[in-house]
Amino acid sequence: MEQITIKINWYGPYTIDDTEYLDGGNGLYMFTGKFKHQREDPEIQYFGITENSYKGRFKRHHKSPEINRDLNIWLGEIDYPKEHIRQHLESAESIMVYFWDPKLNEKKTLTQPKHSTTVISHWFTKDGNTRINQKGIYKNLPDVICWDGRYWRTGNLSVFEEST
């Protein structure tokens, strides 16, 4: 089975209102927050993909109303491969949903990913600065998730500035 490698640059967090002013799209997104009566810290609740604009996708998203408190959105742009196709979006989404098992992705958690895939996540602020420290919201989501069709491999990347 051929291995697919996908590198995603995640930007955020955004609010629903923030997304009205975004021009980008054709990528992944993640909703974080809390359900009604949830007492724990906010957590990843949903992963999705769009081939259209982000702002158009979030205007009337079918899952966002279910996250009653602290709704934040993280936008994932595929950095590698540069010329990506829908299969890359679907493979990355499938790996993250199956591995993480967010509560609002009921359907995609039922079957294993179809393709051997490695997903590498790099994290940035909304304005594009590298996040040195991981936010609590995604600290348990590994930076590297690899599925070879039988085994999972995971790990986190250390981020540090080059010393002069």
DSSP file (Angstrom, degrees, kcal/mol; ACC not computed):
  #  RESIDUE AA STRUCTURE BP1 BP2  ACC     N-H-->O    O-->H-N    N-H-->O    O-->H-N    TCO  KAPPA ALPHA  PHI   PSI    X-CA   Y-CA   Z-CA
    1    1 A M              0   0    0      0, 0.0     2,-0.2     0, 0.0   114,-0.0   0.000 360.0 360.0 360.0 128.0    0.0    0.0    0.0
    2    2 A E        -     0   0    0      1,-0.1   114,-0.5   115,-0.0     2,-0.4  -0.452 360.0-128.2 -70.1 136.2    1.4    3.4   -1.0
    3    3 A Q  E     -a  116   0A   0     -2,-0.2     2,-0.4   112,-0.1   114,-0.2  -0.721  17.5-155.1 -87.7 130.6    2.1    5.8    1.8
    4    4 A I  E     -a  117   0A   0    112,-2.6   114,-3.0    -2,-0.4     2,-0.5  -0.892   5.0-159.5-103.3 134.6    0.7    9.3    1.5
    5    5 A T  E     +a  118   0A   0     -2,-0.4     2,-0.4   112,-0.2   114,-0.2  -0.968  11.1 180.0-116.5 131.2    2.4   12.2    3.4
    6    6 A I  E     -a  119   0A   0    112,-2.8   114,-2.7    -2,-0.5     2,-0.5  -0.996  12.8-159.5-132.8 127.6    0.5   15.4    4.1
    7    7 A K  E     -aB 120  80A   0     73,-2.4    72,-2.9    -2,-0.4    73,-1.5  -0.936  12.9-166.3-108.2 127.7    1.8   18.4    5.9
    8    8 A I  E     -aB 121  78A   0    112,-3.2   114,-2.7    -2,-0.5     2,-0.7  -0.946  13.7-152.4-116.7 130.4   -0.9   20.8    7.4
    9    9 A N  E     -aB 122  77A   0     68,-2.9    68,-2.7    -2,-0.5     2,-0.4  -0.912  19.2-155.9 -97.2 116.4   -0.3   24.3    8.7
   10   10 A W  E     -aB 123  76A   0    112,-3.3   114,-2.7    -2,-0.7     2,-0.4  -0.811   9.7-169.9 -97.2 130.7   -3.0   25.0   11.3
   11   11 A Y  E     -aB 124  75A   0     64,-2.7    64,-2.6    -2,-0.4     3,-0.2  -0.943  29.7 -26.4-120.4 140.3   -3.9   28.6   12.0
   12   12 A G  E     -     0   0A   0    112,-1.1   114,-0.2    -2,-0.4    62,-0.1  -0.957  43.6-101.8 153.5-169.6   -6.0   29.9   14.9
   13   13 A P  E     +     0   0A   0      0, 0.0     2,-0.3     0, 0.0    -1,-0.2   0.451  55.1 173.2 -87.8 150.4   -8.0   30.0   16.9
   14   14 A Y  E     - B   0  73A   0     59,-2.9    59,-2.7    -3,-0.2     2,-0.2  -0.793  24.3-134.9-111.3 156.9  -10.7   31.9   15.1
   15   15 A T     >  -     0   0    0     -2,-0.3     4,-1.4    57,-0.2    57,-0.1  -0.632  34.5-104.2 -97.8 168.7  -14.3   32.7   16.1
   16   16 A I  H  > S+     0   0    0     55,-0.2     4,-0.5    -2,-0.2     3,-0.3   0.907 124.9  53.4 -57.7 -41.4  -17.2   32.4   13.7
   17   17 A D  H >4 S+     0   0    0      1,-0.2     3,-1.1     2,-0.2     4,-0.3   0.882 103.3  56.8 -62.9 -38.5  -17.2   36.2   13.4
   18   18 A D  H >4 S+     0   0    0      1,-0.2     3,-1.6     2,-0.2    -1,-0.2   0.866  98.2  62.0 -58.5 -36.7  -13.5   36.1   12.4
   19   19 A T  H >< S+     0   0    0     -4,-1.4     3,-1.4    -3,-0.3    -1,-0.2   0.672  84.5  75.7 -70.4 -15.8  -14.2   33.8    9.5
   20   20 A E  T << S+     0   0    0     -3,-1.1    -1,-0.3    -4,-0.5    -2,-0.2   0.735  98.9  46.5 -64.0 -20.8  -16.4   36.3    7.8
   21   21 A Y  T <  S+     0   0    0     -3,-1.6     2,-0.3    -4,-0.3    -1,-0.2   0.257  88.1 111.6-107.0  10.5  -13.3   38.2    6.7
   22   22 A L    <   -     0   0    0     -3,-1.4    33,-0.3     1,-0.1    -3,-0.0  -0.629  42.9-171.2 -89.6 144.3  -11.2   35.3    5.5
   23   23 A D        +     0   0    0     -2,-0.3    -1,-0.1    31,-0.1    -4,-0.0   0.667  57.9  90.7-101.1 -22.6  -10.3   34.8    1.8
   24   24 A G        +     0   0    0     29,-0.1    30,-2.4     1,-0.1    31,-0.5   0.026  41.3 136.8 -73.0 178.2   -8.8   31.3    2.0
   25   25 A G  E     +C   53   0A   0     28,-0.3    28,-0.2     1,-0.2     3,-0.1  -0.961  26.6  99.8 174.4-159.5  -10.3   27.9    1.7
   26   26 A N  E    S+     0   0A   0     26,-2.4    52,-0.4    -2,-0.3     2,-0.2   0.965  80.3  82.0  53.4  60.3   -9.8   24.5    0.2
   27   27 A G  E    S-C   50   0A   0     23,-1.2    23,-2.5    25,-0.3     2,-0.2  -0.799  79.5 -68.2-160.4-158.5   -8.5   22.9    3.3
   28   28 A L  E     -CD  49  76A   0     48,-2.8    48,-3.1    -2,-0.2     2,-0.3  -0.642  35.9-167.9-106.6 165.6   -9.3   21.3    6.7
   29   29 A Y  E     -CD  48  75A   0     19,-2.3    19,-2.5    46,-0.2     2,-0.4  -0.987   7.5-154.8-151.4 159.1  -10.8   22.8    9.8
   30   30 A M  E     -CD  47  74A   0     44,-2.2    44,-2.5    -2,-0.3     2,-0.5  -1.000   7.7-148.8-137.7 132.6  -11.4   21.8   13.4
   31   31 A F  E     -CD  46  73A   0     15,-2.6    14,-2.9    -2,-0.4    15,-1.5  -0.869  18.7-177.7 -99.6 134.3  -14.0   23.0   15.8
   32   32 A T  E     +CD  44  72A   0     40,-2.7    40,-2.2    -2,-0.5     2,-0.3  -0.900  28.7  84.3-124.8 158.6  -13.1   23.1   19.5
   33   33 A G  E     -C   43   0A   0     10,-1.9    10,-2.3    -2,-0.3     2,-0.3  -0.985  65.6 -61.1 150.3-158.4  -15.2   24.1   22.5
   34   34 A K  E     - D   0  69A   0     35,-2.9    35,-2.1    -2,-0.3    34,-0.6  -0.925  30.8-131.6-128.8 150.1  -17.7   22.7   25.0
   35   35 A F    >   -     0   0    0     -2,-0.3     3,-2.2    32,-0.2    32,-0.1  -0.528  52.3 -72.8 -87.1 164.2  -21.1   21.2   24.9
   36   36 A K  T 3  S+     0   0    0     30,-0.4    -1,-0.1     1,-0.3     3,-0.1  -0.362 123.2  12.3 -55.9 134.8  -23.9   22.3   27.1
   37   37 A H  T 3  S+     0   0    0      1,-0.3     2,-0.5    -3,-0.1    -1,-0.3   0.452  90.3 141.5  73.0   4.2  -23.3   21.1   30.7
   38   38 A Q    <   -     0   0    0     -3,-2.2    -1,-0.3     1,-0.2    -4,-0.0  -0.652  26.4-179.4 -77.6 126.9  -19.7   20.1   29.8
   39   39 A R        +     0   0    0     -2,-0.5    -1,-0.2    -3,-0.1    -2,-0.0   0.702  50.8  88.5 -99.3 -24.3  -17.4   21.0   32.8
   40   40 A E  S    S-     0   0    0      1,-0.2     3,-0.1     3,-0.0    -2,-0.0  -0.063  93.5 -73.5 -67.9 175.0  -14.1   19.9   31.5
   41   41 A D        -     0   0    0      1,-0.1    -1,-0.2    -7,-0.0    -8,-0.1  -0.243  65.7 -81.2 -61.5 157.3  -11.7   22.1   29.5
   42   42 A P        -     0   0    0      0, 0.0     2,-0.3     0, 0.0    -8,-0.2  -0.276  58.6-174.1 -56.9 150.0  -12.7   22.8   25.8
   43   43 A E  E     -C   33   0A   0    -10,-2.3   -10,-1.9    -3,-0.1     2,-0.3  -0.908  35.2 -74.5-143.0 169.7  -11.7   20.0   23.5
   44   44 A I  E     +C   32   0A   0     93,-0.4    59,-0.4    -2,-0.3   -12,-0.3  -0.536  48.4 169.0 -68.0 125.2  -11.7   19.1   19.8
   45   45 A Q  E     +     0   0A   0    -14,-2.9    59,-2.3    -2,-0.3     2,-0.3   0.656  56.2  12.1-112.2 -23.7  -15.3   18.3   18.8
   46   46 A Y  E     -C   31   0A   0    -15,-1.5   -15,-2.6    58,-0.1     2,-0.4  -0.977  48.4-160.2-160.8 139.3  -15.2   18.1   15.0
   47   47 A F  E     +C   30   0A   0     -2,-0.3     2,-0.3   -17,-0.2   -17,-0.2  -0.952  26.4 162.6-115.1 143.1  -12.9   17.8   12.0
   48   48 A G  E     -C   29   0A   0    -19,-2.5   -19,-2.3    -2,-0.4     2,-0.3  -0.942  25.3-137.9-149.6 172.5  -14.1   18.8    8.5
   49   49 A I  E     -C   28   0A   0     -2,-0.3     2,-0.3   -21,-0.2   -21,-0.2  -0.935  12.0-172.0-130.9 155.9  -12.9   19.7    5.0
   50   50 A T  E     -C   27   0A   0    -23,-2.5   -23,-1.2    -2,-0.3     4,-0.1  -0.985  20.2-167.5-146.0 140.3  -14.0   22.2    2.4
   51   51 A E  E    S+     0   0A   0     -2,-0.3     2,-0.1   -25,-0.2     3,-0.1   0.422  81.9  60.5 -99.2  -2.5  -13.0   22.7   -1.2
   52   52 A N  E    S-     0   0A   0      1,-0.2   -26,-2.4   -25,-0.1   -25,-0.3  -0.236 107.0 -51.3-105.7-163.0  -14.6   26.1   -1.1
   53   53 A S  E  >  -C   25   0A   0    -28,-0.2     4,-1.5     1,-0.1   -28,-0.3  -0.402  41.0-131.0 -74.2 150.1  -14.0   29.2    1.0
   54   54 A Y  H  > S+     0   0    0    -30,-2.4     4,-1.9     2,-0.2     5,-0.2   0.929 107.0  53.9 -63.5 -45.5  -13.8   29.0    4.7
   55   55 A K  H  > S+     0   0    0    -31,-0.5     4,-0.8   -33,-0.3    -1,-0.2   0.876 109.1  48.6 -62.9 -35.7  -16.2   31.9    5.3
   56   56 A G  H  4 S+     0   0    0      1,-0.2     4,-0.5     2,-0.2     3,-0.2   0.857 110.2  52.4 -67.9 -34.9  -18.8   30.2    3.1
   57   57 A R  H  < S+     0   0    0     -4,-1.5     3,-0.2     1,-0.2    -2,-0.2   0.840 111.8  44.2 -70.4 -33.7  -18.5   26.9    4.9
   58   58 A F  H >< S+     0   0    0     -4,-1.9     3,-0.9     1,-0.2    -1,-0.2   0.573  86.5  90.1 -92.3  -8.9  -19.0   28.4    8.4
   59   59 A K  T 3< S+     0   0    0     -4,-0.8    -1,-0.2     1,-0.3    -2,-0.1   0.926 114.7   1.8 -53.2 -49.5  -21.9   30.7    7.6
   60   60 A R  T 3  S+     0   0    0     -4,-0.5    -1,-0.3    -3,-0.2     2,-0.2  -0.389  85.1 174.8-135.4  56.0  -24.5   28.0    8.4
   61   61 A H    <   -     0   0    0     -3,-0.9    -3,-0.1     1,-0.1     3,-0.1  -0.445  30.2-138.4 -69.7 136.5  -22.4   25.0    9.4
   62   62 A H  S    S+     0   0    0      1,-0.2    -1,-0.1    -2,-0.2     4,-0.1   0.678  97.3  40.8 -71.3 -19.1  -24.6   22.1   10.6
   63   63 A K  S >> S+     0   0    0      2,-0.1     3,-1.5     1,-0.1     4,-0.5   0.721  93.0  78.6-102.2 -24.9  -22.3   21.2   13.6
   64   64 A S  G >4 S+     0   0    0      1,-0.3     3,-1.4     2,-0.2    -2,-0.1   0.838  87.0  59.9 -59.5 -35.6  -21.3   24.5   15.1
   65   65 A P  G 34 S+     0   0    0      0, 0.0    -1,-0.3     0, 0.0    -2,-0.1   0.762  95.9  64.3 -64.3 -20.3  -24.6   25.2   16.9
   66   66 A E  G <4 S+     0   0    0     -3,-1.5     2,-1.0     1,-0.1   -30,-0.4   0.710  86.7  75.7 -74.3 -18.7  -24.0   22.0   18.9
   67   67 A I    <<  +     0   0    0     -3,-1.4   -32,-0.2    -4,-0.5     4,-0.2  -0.809  65.0 179.5 -94.5 100.2  -20.9   23.5   20.5
   68   68 A N        +     0   0    0     -2,-1.0     2,-0.4   -34,-0.6   -33,-0.2   0.743  56.3  34.2 -79.7 -25.9  -22.6   25.8   23.0
   69   69 A R  E    S+ D   0  34A   0    -35,-2.1   -35,-2.9     1,-0.1    -1,-0.1  -0.972 115.3   3.8-137.1 147.2  -19.5   27.4   24.7
   70   70 A D  E    S-     0   0A   0     -2,-0.4     2,-0.4   -37,-0.2    -1,-0.1   0.802  71.6-175.5  56.6  35.8  -16.0   28.5   23.8
   71   71 A L  E     +     0   0A   0     -4,-0.2     2,-0.3   -38,-0.1   -55,-0.2  -0.493   7.5 170.8 -66.2 122.2  -16.4   27.6   20.1
   72   72 A N  E     - D   0  32A   0    -40,-2.2   -40,-2.7    -2,-0.4     2,-0.4  -0.956  20.9-145.9-129.4 152.1  -13.1   28.2   18.3
   73   73 A I  E     -BD  14  31A   0    -59,-2.7   -59,-2.9    -2,-0.3     2,-0.4  -0.965   5.0-162.2-122.4 133.9  -12.1   27.3   14.8
   74   74 A W  E     - D   0  30A   0    -44,-2.5   -44,-2.2    -2,-0.4     2,-0.5  -0.959  14.0-146.8-112.5 132.3   -8.7   26.1   13.6
   75   75 A L  E     -BD  11  29A   0    -64,-2.6   -64,-2.7    -2,-0.4     2,-0.6  -0.869   7.2-156.8-105.2 129.2   -8.0   26.3    9.8
   76   76 A G  E     -BD  10  28A   0    -48,-3.1   -48,-2.8    -2,-0.5     2,-0.5  -0.910   6.5-170.2-111.2 115.0   -5.7   23.8    8.2
   77   77 A E  E     -B    9   0A   0    -68,-2.7   -68,-2.9    -2,-0.6     2,-0.5  -0.883  27.4-122.7-101.7 129.8   -4.0   24.6    5.0
   78   78 A I  E     +B    8   0A   0     -2,-0.5   -70,-0.2   -52,-0.4     6,-0.1  -0.603  31.4 175.7 -73.3 120.0   -2.2   21.8    3.2
   79   79 A D  E     +     0   0A   0    -72,-2.9   -71,-0.2    -2,-0.5    -1,-0.2   0.722  58.0  68.5 -94.1 -28.9    1.4   22.8    2.8
   80   80 A Y  E    S+B    7   0A   0    -73,-1.5   -73,-2.4     1,-0.3    -1,-0.3  -0.982  92.3  32.5-144.4 132.0    2.5   19.5    1.2
   81   81 A P  S    S-     0   0    0      0, 0.0     3,-0.3     0, 0.0    -1,-0.3   0.517  77.6-155.5 -74.2 148.3    1.9   18.3   -1.4
   82   82 A K  S    S+     0   0    0      1,-0.3     2,-1.2    -2,-0.1    -2,-0.1   0.911  91.6  48.7 -59.9 -43.4    1.7   21.8   -3.0
   83   83 A E  S    S+     0   0    0      2,-0.0    -1,-0.3     0, 0.0     2,-0.2  -0.708  86.8 173.2 -97.0  82.1   -0.6   20.4   -5.7
   84   84 A H        -     0   0    0     -2,-1.2     2,-0.2    -3,-0.3    -2,-0.0  -0.572  16.8-156.2 -94.8 157.4   -3.1   18.6   -3.5
   85   85 A I    >>  -     0   0    0     -2,-0.2     4,-1.3     1,-0.0     3,-1.2  -0.680  40.1 -88.7-120.9 175.3   -6.3   16.9   -4.6
   86   86 A R  H 3> S+     0   0    0      1,-0.3     4,-2.9    -2,-0.2     5,-0.2   0.850 122.7  64.0 -55.9 -36.5   -9.5   16.0   -2.7
   87   87 A Q  H 3> S+     0   0    0      1,-0.2     4,-2.7     2,-0.2    -1,-0.3   0.862  99.8  53.3 -57.9 -35.8   -8.0   12.6   -1.8
   88   88 A H  H <> S+     0   0    0     -3,-1.2     4,-2.4     2,-0.2    -1,-0.2   0.925 110.5  46.4 -65.0 -43.9   -5.4   14.4    0.3
   89   89 A L  H  X S+     0   0    0     -4,-1.3     4,-2.5     1,-0.2    -2,-0.2   0.939 115.4  46.0 -61.8 -46.7   -8.1   16.4    2.2
   90   90 A E  H  X S+     0   0    0     -4,-2.9     4,-2.6     1,-0.2    -2,-0.2   0.886 112.5  50.1 -66.2 -39.0  -10.1   13.2    2.7
   91   91 A S  H  X S+     0   0    0     -4,-2.7     4,-2.3    -5,-0.2    -1,-0.2   0.920 112.5  46.6 -65.7 -43.7   -7.1   11.2    3.8
   92   92 A A  H  X S+     0   0    0     -4,-2.4     4,-2.3    -5,-0.2     5,-0.2   0.936 114.7  47.1 -63.8 -45.8   -5.9   13.8    6.3
   93   93 A E  H  X S+     0   0    0     -4,-2.5     4,-2.8    -5,-0.2     5,-0.3   0.926 111.6  51.5 -60.7 -44.7   -9.5   14.2    7.7
   94   94 A S  H  X S+     0   0    0     -4,-2.6     4,-2.5     1,-0.2     5,-0.3   0.910 110.6  47.8 -60.0 -45.0   -9.9   10.4    7.9
   95   95 A I  H  X S+     0   0    0     -4,-2.3     4,-2.3     1,-0.2     5,-0.3   0.943 115.5  44.1 -62.0 -48.4   -6.7    9.9    9.9
   96   96 A M  H  X S+     0   0    0     -4,-2.3     4,-2.5     2,-0.2     5,-0.4   0.893 116.1  46.5 -68.6 -39.4   -7.4   12.7   12.4
   97   97 A V  H  X S+     0   0    0     -4,-2.8     4,-2.8    -5,-0.2    -2,-0.2   0.946 115.5  44.5 -67.7 -47.4  -11.1   11.7   12.9
   98   98 A Y  H  < S+     0   0    0     -4,-2.5    -2,-0.2    -5,-0.3    -1,-0.2   0.904 119.5  42.2 -65.7 -40.1  -10.3    8.0   13.4
   99   99 A F  H  < S+     0   0    0     -4,-2.3    -2,-0.2    -5,-0.3    -1,-0.2   0.936 125.1  33.1 -70.6 -46.6   -7.4    8.6   15.6
  100  100 A W  H  < S-     0   0    0     -4,-2.5    -3,-0.2    -5,-0.3    -2,-0.2   0.823  86.7-153.5 -83.8 -32.7   -8.9   11.4   17.7
  101  101 A D     <  -     0   0    0     -4,-2.8    -3,-0.1    -5,-0.4    -4,-0.1   0.944  14.8-160.4  59.3  54.8  -12.6   10.3   17.7
  102  102 A P    >   -     0   0    0      0, 0.0     3,-1.4     0, 0.0   -57,-0.2  -0.357  22.9-119.2 -66.6 148.5  -14.2   13.7   18.1
  103  103 A K  T 3  S+     0   0    0    -59,-0.4     3,-0.1     1,-0.3   -57,-0.1   0.788 108.1  50.0 -60.7 -33.1  -17.8   13.5   19.4
  104  104 A L  T 3  S+     0   0    0    -59,-2.3     2,-0.7     1,-0.2    -1,-0.3   0.475  91.7  77.1 -91.4  -1.1  -19.4   15.2   16.4
  105  105 A N    <>  +     0   0    0     -3,-1.4     4,-0.6   -60,-0.3    -1,-0.2  -0.507  56.2 155.3-100.4  62.1  -17.8   13.1   13.7
  106  106 A E  T >4  +     0   0    0     -2,-0.7     3,-0.5     1,-0.2    -1,-0.2   0.884  65.6  43.5 -59.3 -44.6  -20.1   10.1   14.2
  107  107 A K  G >4 S+     0   0    0      1,-0.2     3,-1.5    -3,-0.2     4,-0.3   0.909 108.3  53.0 -73.5 -44.4  -19.8    8.5   10.8
  108  108 A K  G 34 S+     0   0    0      1,-0.3    -1,-0.2     2,-0.2     3,-0.2   0.525  98.6  65.4 -77.2  -3.2  -16.1    8.7   10.0
  109  109 A T  G << S+     0   0    0     -4,-0.6    -1,-0.3    -3,-0.5    -2,-0.1   0.504  86.9  73.8 -91.1  -3.5  -15.1    7.1   13.3
  110  110 A L  S <  S+     0   0    0     -3,-1.5     2,-0.4    -4,-0.2    -1,-0.2   0.791  96.3  40.9 -83.0 -29.0  -16.7    3.8   12.3
  111  111 A T  S    S-     0   0    0     -4,-0.3     3,-0.1    -3,-0.2    -1,-0.1  -0.928  85.5-108.5-124.8 147.3  -14.2    2.5    9.7
  112  112 A Q        -     0   0    0     -2,-0.4   -17,-0.1     1,-0.1    -2,-0.1  -0.265  52.7 -82.0 -64.4 155.0  -10.4    2.6    9.6
  113  113 A P        -     0   0    0      0, 0.0    -1,-0.1     0, 0.0   -22,-0.1  -0.284  34.4-139.2 -56.9 144.8   -8.7    5.0    7.1
  114  114 A K  S    S+     0   0    0     -3,-0.1     2,-0.4     2,-0.0    -2,-0.1   0.786  79.9  50.7 -77.8 -29.2   -8.5    3.6    3.6
  115  115 A H  S    S-     0   0    0    -24,-0.1     2,-0.5  -114,-0.0    34,-0.2  -0.866  87.0-111.4-118.0 143.8   -5.0    4.8    2.8
  116  116 A S  E     +a    3   0A   0   -114,-0.5  -112,-2.6    -2,-0.4     2,-0.4  -0.610  55.9 172.4 -65.9 121.8   -1.7    4.5    4.6
  117  117 A T  E     -aE   4 147A   0     30,-1.5    30,-2.7    -2,-0.5     2,-0.5  -0.993  34.2-158.0-143.2 140.7   -1.1    8.1    5.5
  118  118 A T  E     -aE   5 146A   0   -114,-3.0  -112,-2.8    -2,-0.4     2,-0.5  -0.989  15.3-165.4-114.9 126.6    1.2   10.3    7.6
  119  119 A V  E     -aE   6 145A   0     26,-3.0    26,-2.3    -2,-0.5     2,-0.5  -0.958   1.7-168.0-113.5 126.0   -0.1   13.7    8.7
  120  120 A I  E     -aE   7 144A   0   -114,-2.7  -112,-3.2    -2,-0.5     2,-0.5  -0.965   8.0-160.1-114.4 122.9    2.3   16.3   10.0
  121  121 A S  E     -a    8   0A   0     22,-3.3     2,-0.4    -2,-0.5  -112,-0.2  -0.892   9.3-172.6-108.7 130.4    0.8   19.3   11.7
  122  122 A H  E     -a    9   0A   0   -114,-2.7  -112,-3.3    -2,-0.5     2,-0.4  -0.948  19.6-140.2-114.3 142.5    2.5   22.6   12.3
  123  123 A W  E     +a   10   0A   0     -2,-0.4     8,-2.4     8,-0.3     2,-0.3  -0.869  23.6 171.1-115.1 135.5    0.8   25.2   14.5
  124  124 A F  E     -aF  11 130A   0   -114,-2.7  -112,-1.1    -2,-0.4     6,-0.2  -0.920  32.6-110.0-136.6 158.4    0.5   29.0   13.9
  125  125 A T    >   -     0   0    0      4,-2.7     3,-1.8    -2,-0.3     6,-0.1  -0.305  48.1 -94.3 -75.5 172.5   -1.3   32.0   15.3
  126  126 A K  T 3  S+     0   0    0      1,-0.3    -1,-0.1  -114,-0.2  -115,-0.0   0.845 127.6  51.9 -58.3 -34.2   -4.0   33.7   13.2
  127  127 A D  T 3  S-     0   0    0   -115,-0.1    -1,-0.3     2,-0.1  -116,-0.0   0.322 124.7-100.5 -90.6  10.3   -1.4   36.2   11.9
  128  128 A G  S <  S+     0   0    0     -3,-1.8     2,-0.3     1,-0.3    -2,-0.1   0.500  72.0 143.1  92.9   3.9    1.1   33.4   10.9
  129  129 A N        -     0   0    0      1,-0.1    -4,-2.7    -5,-0.0    -1,-0.3  -0.582  57.9-105.1 -77.9 141.2    3.6   33.4   13.8
  130  130 A T  B     -F  124   0A   0     -2,-0.3     2,-0.7    -6,-0.2    -6,-0.2  -0.419  28.5-127.5 -64.5 133.3    4.9   30.0   14.8
  131  131 A R        -     0   0    0     -8,-2.4    -8,-0.3     1,-0.2    -1,-0.1  -0.762  24.4-175.6 -82.8 118.0    3.4   28.6   18.0
  132  132 A I  S    S+     0   0    0     -2,-0.7     2,-0.4     1,-0.1    27,-0.3   0.904  71.9  42.1 -80.1 -44.7    6.3   27.7   20.3
  133  133 A N  S    S-     0   0    0      1,-0.0     2,-0.2     0, 0.0    -1,-0.1  -0.858  90.3-118.2-106.0 138.2    4.1   26.2   23.0
  134  134 A Q        -     0   0    0     -2,-0.4     2,-0.2     1,-0.1     5,-0.1  -0.496  25.5-121.9 -74.7 140.6    1.1   24.1   22.4
  135  135 A K    >>  -     0   0    0     -2,-0.2     3,-1.3     1,-0.1     4,-0.7  -0.527  23.3-117.0 -75.8 149.5   -2.2   25.3   23.5
  136  136 A G  T 34 S+     0   0    0      1,-0.3     3,-0.5     2,-0.2     4,-0.4   0.787 108.5  70.7 -56.6 -28.9   -4.1   22.9   25.9
  137  137 A I  T 34 S+     0   0    0      1,-0.2   -93,-0.4     2,-0.1    -1,-0.3   0.823 116.5  17.7 -63.4 -32.6   -6.8   22.5   23.3
  138  138 A Y  T X4 S+     0   0    0     -3,-1.3     3,-1.6     1,-0.1    -1,-0.2   0.239  89.5 109.9-123.5  14.1   -4.7   20.4   20.9
  139  139 A K  T 3< S+     0   0    0     -4,-0.7    -2,-0.1    -3,-0.5    -3,-0.1   0.779  82.4  50.4 -64.6 -24.7   -1.8   19.3   23.2
  140  140 A N  T 3  S+     0   0    0     -4,-0.4    -1,-0.3    -3,-0.1    -2,-0.1   0.469  89.8  89.7 -91.5  -0.9   -3.1   15.7   23.1
  141  141 A L  S <  S-     0   0    0     -3,-1.6     4,-0.1     2,-0.0    -3,-0.0  -0.857  85.6-125.9 -92.6 111.0   -3.3   15.7   19.3
  142  142 A P        -     0   0    0      0, 0.0    14,-0.2     0, 0.0     3,-0.1  -0.189   1.4-134.5 -60.5 147.0    0.1   14.5   18.1
  143  143 A D  S    S+     0   0    0     12,-0.5   -22,-3.3     1,-0.2     2,-0.5   0.807  97.8  40.6 -67.6 -30.2    2.0   16.6   15.6
  144  144 A V  E     +EG 120 155A   0     11,-2.6    11,-1.6   -24,-0.2     2,-0.4  -0.984  66.6 175.1-124.1 124.1    2.7   13.5   13.6
  145  145 A I  E     -EG 119 154A   0    -26,-2.3   -26,-3.0    -2,-0.5     2,-0.4  -0.994   7.1-176.4-127.9 124.5    0.2   10.7   13.1
  146  146 A C  E     -EG 118 153A   0      7,-3.0     7,-2.4    -2,-0.4     2,-0.5  -0.983   8.7-175.1-127.4 129.1    1.1    7.8   10.9
  147  147 A W  E     -EG 117 152A   0    -30,-2.7   -30,-1.5    -2,-0.4     5,-0.2  -0.990   5.3-178.9-121.3 120.7   -1.2    4.9    9.9
  148  148 A D        -     0   0    0      3,-2.1   -32,-0.2    -2,-0.5     4,-0.1   0.281  62.5 -91.1-103.1  11.1    0.3    2.1    7.8
  149  149 A G  S    S+     0   0    0      2,-0.3     3,-0.1   -34,-0.2   -37,-0.0   0.202 121.1  31.0  99.7 -14.9   -2.8    0.0    7.5
  150  150 A R  S    S+     0   0    0      1,-0.4     2,-0.3     0, 0.0    -1,-0.1   0.530 115.6  42.4-137.0 -40.8   -2.1   -2.0   10.6
  151  151 A Y        -     0   0    0      2,-0.0    -3,-2.1     0, 0.0    -1,-0.4  -0.869  62.4-139.5-121.2 149.3   -0.2    0.1   13.1
  152  152 A W  E     -G  147   0A   0     -2,-0.3     2,-0.4    -5,-0.2    -5,-0.2  -0.837  15.7-172.3 -99.9 142.2   -0.4    3.7   14.4
  153  153 A R  E     +G  146   0A   0     -7,-2.4    -7,-3.0    -2,-0.4     2,-0.3  -0.998  11.6 173.8-131.8 135.6    2.8    5.8   15.1
  154  154 A T  E     +G  145   0A   0     -2,-0.4     2,-0.3    -9,-0.2    -9,-0.2  -0.921   6.3 151.2-138.4 162.4    2.6    9.2   16.7
  155  155 A G  E     -G  144   0A   0    -11,-1.6   -11,-2.6    -2,-0.3   -12,-0.5  -0.954  33.0-114.5-178.2 166.4    4.8   11.8   18.1
  156  156 A N        -     0   0    0     -2,-0.3     2,-0.4   -13,-0.2    -2,-0.0  -0.870  24.1-130.5-114.7 149.8    5.3   15.5   18.8
  157  157 A L        -     0   0    0     -2,-0.3     2,-0.4   -36,-0.2    -2,-0.0  -0.783  17.6-130.0 -96.9 138.9    7.7   17.9   17.2
  158  158 A S        -     0   0    0     -2,-0.4     2,-0.5     2,-0.0   -26,-0.0  -0.717  19.8-153.4 -85.0 139.1    9.9   20.2   19.3
  159  159 A V        +     0   0    0     -2,-0.4     2,-0.3   -27,-0.3    -2,-0.0  -0.962  27.8 148.1-117.4 124.5    9.8   23.8   18.2
  160  160 A F        -     0   0    0     -2,-0.5     2,-0.2     3,-0.0     3,-0.0  -0.993  43.6-109.4-152.2 153.5   12.8   26.1   18.9
  161  161 A E        -     0   0    0     -2,-0.3     2,-0.2     1,-0.1    -2,-0.0  -0.572  41.3-101.9 -83.7 147.1   14.5   29.0   17.4
  162  162 A E        -     0   0    0     -2,-0.2     2,-0.2     1,-0.1    -1,-0.1  -0.488  38.6-126.5 -66.5 130.3   17.9   28.6   15.8
  163  163 A S              0   0    0     -2,-0.2    -1,-0.1     1,-0.1    -3,-0.0  -0.555 360.0 360.0 -80.5 146.1   20.6   29.9   18.1
  164  164 A T              0   0    0     -2,-0.2    -1,-0.1     0, 0.0    -2,-0.0   0.435 360.0 360.0 -99.8 360.0   22.9   32.5   16.7
